[in-house]
């Protein structure tokens, strides 16, 4: 086997960390998602595969690329060179992949990512692998979200041993962005039943004006159940009166996915968002997001989180 073939096989199989590290402040990423590999004692940071600056012009969709890659780190500061773990097949018709997430479910690993098609439709697809580091392949022939919708930012939530996708029906199609959910089948390849709406952007907005379109954004949901109280929280992103990206915390009054959802409040208001919660190697709770929300300037940021059972607080030093 030639050197090129050996290298390709190693990448696909998830071989040892690649040298040539970057620090977090040099990594360009939107919508960071962290998985903790406790067996290897490291963090895996999932990202879209960005095209090099200028390669695809100023096309916001195209510069994001059509795959996903993983960086690895021991300390959340110094990161390995990224390696690609998902290459979306041509038949999918992907123009760009947004906001990939990585979840383990029933012994397999799944990437949930928003596929933007050539027809400008977008929806969250699922991709599966037997290994955390891939390679990943599509689970089916369509998105989990309705193909006729502009839908994005799907995340996995398991309740009563049933898998659900929580996602956003986008404001650019319906005016008032919605947070929705739909049950999935056991291999996460197809929806079960029809989506249901949890809440709308105008149920809460970070801006006092409800007349401006940008105020109606729902982005980047992530669910978390407090081990201290059993309360079910969701973090998601909105746009405030200064047109800054913010993180909103919401709570389910019933403690279940179906809600009702309320107690919406901003917990991060410094032009950063699309975040997620994870447990660090030392067991402490942390929040990952990108900041600022300016195209090509985004960087991953990691903050400690306090969970007192009643609410969550992002600790900003």
ABEGO torsion letter per residue (X at the ends): XBAAAAAAAAAAAGBBBBBGBBBAAABBBBGBBBBBBAAAGBBBBBBBBBBBBGAAEABAAAAAEABBBBBBBAAGABBBBBBBABBBBAAAGBABBBGBBBBBBGGBBBBBBBBBBAAGBBBBBBBBBABAAOBBBBABABBABBAABBBBGBBBBBBGGBBBBBBBBBAAAAGBBBBBBBBBBAAGABBBEBBBBABBAAABBABABAABAAAABBBGBBBBBBAAAGBBBBBBBBBBAAGBBBBBBBBBAAGBAAOBBBGBBBABABGBBGBBBBBBAAGBBBBBBBOBABBGABBBBBBBBBBAGABBBBBBX
